[in-house]
């Protein structure tokens, strides 16, 4: 690897300016090599995810490795179309001409990944940035030590450092990386660090994509299938021990079905987690202690037990929670589910709108009016009706936040677009005969009327 961060960025700038990454065949060959190495190292990746987060092999493949391979396949299949020249209608006033757009890579980009899905959230942006023709400096989620190590080994095996470099250490490396001038920055993580990254980008007017988080609500109205709602909420909330940016942060249930829903929730937790010790582990002792500090023992309905030596907290449900409780002030990011009651749907939506815009929103309902309200009016990054978290599982729809939960989108075509600039180009023939005289200053008086008709 290049000896220092500034030298690394300079080397990547030189490679990009050589034009090597503009060749689609080169991009595909590099992604193909990456795919092969990931497949060869699948067992190592699974072991690392278990060491860092307690993820079993099936969960690791379903929620991380498989999605990365799917992203590689998507970009290799569609890269030619995404990178191609696209023609657009020509205004009559500009005839004859061609209007074209083409997407060009930004150059050298910085991707900063978090620790909660340390493989998936590092590799998918990387794949899309490389498909778009950039060189990449990747900063992994350093709290996920084992996974960061495997990512580094994979990247250093597959790529030359002037094409892709990876850094795995802590805050000092982050500070030095943010001192460099990149052509684009992609950040996934918390609001506090996201603010610092955005301030650093602003100094150089660097384009930035922020994928943050927030308190994503799940609403269960009186028409919902309670058994199915409970099943899918338990899946989405307690996956990865609740350390998922789009996990339901809290649940709000109509008062008329509250008791039945809580019973269904308890049944489903026992069904999916017959052995509470099978839940994943909390990433660090500090995060573990923070979560325990949010638990009010008087409001625990299910769960509540914890193990300091293994950093595990069993799936825990808190009932009769109010909007003013400590657990409702910041994103939980753990296996704790506070449940509130509501009586009027529209009032609830307005209450949620008064809070920072969430990354995700989930509604369980058979009520068409409620569904349409959520689709057309309620602000949030993305979400589901009658399910949780699956909105991020497709490369055919964009994923991203809104307001306090982020800016910009990625996945599939949107990921390619995030790492490129779209150029508009008008192509005119240089033939004098086809050159309409209306726009020139020596036009005849009657031409003014023609111009008004053409443009009006």
NORZI-V512121 format. One record per helix or strand. SS is the DSSP state (a for helix, b for strand). FROM is the first residue (numbers start at 1). TO is the last residue. If there is no record, write none. Layout:
BEGIN
ss = <SS,SS>
from = <FROM,FROM>
to = <TO,TO>
END
This chain:
BEGIN
ss = <a,a,a,a,a,b,a,b,b,a,b,a,b,a,b,a,b,b,a,b,a,a,a,a,b,b,b,b,a,b,a,b,a,b,a,b,a,b,b,a,b,a,a,a>
from = <5,20,24,42,57,86,92,98,108,120,135,145,164,171,184,191,207,217,226,250,255,276,285,297,300,306,312,316,326,336,345,360,368,382,390,399,403,406,409,412,420,432,437,447>
to = <17,22,40,53,83,88,94,105,112,131,139,158,167,178,188,203,211,220,242,254,272,278,292,299,302,307,313,318,328,342,353,364,376,385,392,400,405,407,410,418,427,434,439,455>
END
